[in-house]
Amino acid sequence: MGKKLPPSTPTAGRRRKGPSLAPLSACKRRRIHEASGWASLPTDVVHLVTSRLLAGDVVDYIVFRAVCSGWRSCTSDARDPTLSKPDLWPRGWVALCDGDGVRPDDAGEIGFFHARTARRLRVRLPELLRHRIVGFTQGLIILLNKRTAAVRVLHPFTRVVVDLPSLVPVFHDAVRNRNSLLDMNAAVCSASATSIAVVAWFPWTHVVIGAEAGRPTWEVLHRGLFLRSILPFQGRLYATVGEGGSRKIMQLYPRSPHPVLAHVPNNFGDPCLCSYFLVESGGRVLLAIRHLTAQHCGVDPFQQNAYKLFALDIDRGELIPVNCLGGRALFLSRDRSLSVSARDLPSVNSNSIYFSLRRDPVVVHSIRTGFSERLAVTCQIHDGKDRIRPSVCPFTIADHLLTYCHPHEW
């Protein structure tokens, strides 16, 4: 047998063939790489991926579409000009208060925290300039123009803005209290399949007004309601209302011929000494009632607080007692309440309620044991005019989430 030639040596009497195709230009190589890689996913697979992304976080959906032109061409734009598609809202994102006394509208930026993934984003928003933040709904920001009193709804990640008319006419006709404008609060609701509405209320005047995007004026929805807690849920707006010694849950928007959904139990002592909170938790509406326990004198005030939980059956108008929150935790405030998964945030106690008192900014109450624990003490930054100490950042996650529930901190 003859000697075996090394692989690199050409066989005698045989020519090496040259390349059969001319070298590709850089542009052509790039196009072939895109067509043969992830960009060549079938359209049905791309739609399956985007449906999963939209079920979790719209930011991931925006990032997915930015990968290549092929994925953008077979998916819908996240910039919905009407903001009428709730699946494109920044659900799960809460705004962070920096604690240095600078308002977000003055800074022109907001830090956002995703309560499920613990992801944090700081977004520059020039649209905040010359506006005041008057509400948050599912990550959407509701702004009031300081000069014209016009209202607008801002999507912080797509920068889409929906403008609504000025409050001036309805304010002079129905509200007539300039001081109440400082405590104004608002929420976004679904007016139709292609339009949103904003509902605003003024605590000192007990007036609720609303306006639909594209309509020229605001209208008075309710008068004389003493609102305790207000919750946007599935495009509608609900509230606990106090009248005399009774408390009930009502639907504020859209207006209904039978707005009262349920009557709140009145066996927790004087209703004037109780606090009522509506919060969405795990796809259902919960009512939390904070009442005082029969403790002897000398016990710290925060140890005298007890809670009773109910789930609201909207269709039947019933309140069903709830004895356990499972892996969730509630952050309660008179103006806004929040429910998070403690499994996703290890520093948050599950089956617990976080709240604040005048001298105790963060208190956690265990549903299982019935005891409360003070987590933080007041750390004043301003004396009302000047800064008296540096910022106390970083806050804990519990601090941030509870501060988000207090609009006055903004």
Helices and strands as residue ranges (DSSP letters): H 26-36, G 38-40, H 43-56, H 58-65, H 69-73, G 86-88, E 93-96, H 104-107, E 109-114, E 120-124, G 126-128, E 131-137, E 140-145, E 150-154, E 161-166, H 168-170, I 171-175, G 178-183, E 185-192, E 195-202, E 207-212, E 219-223, E 226-233, E 236-243, E 246-253, E 260-263, G 271-273, E 275-281, E 284-292, G 301-304, E 305-313, E 318-322, E 328-331, E 338-341, E 352-355, E 362-366, E 372-376, H 397-404, G 407-409
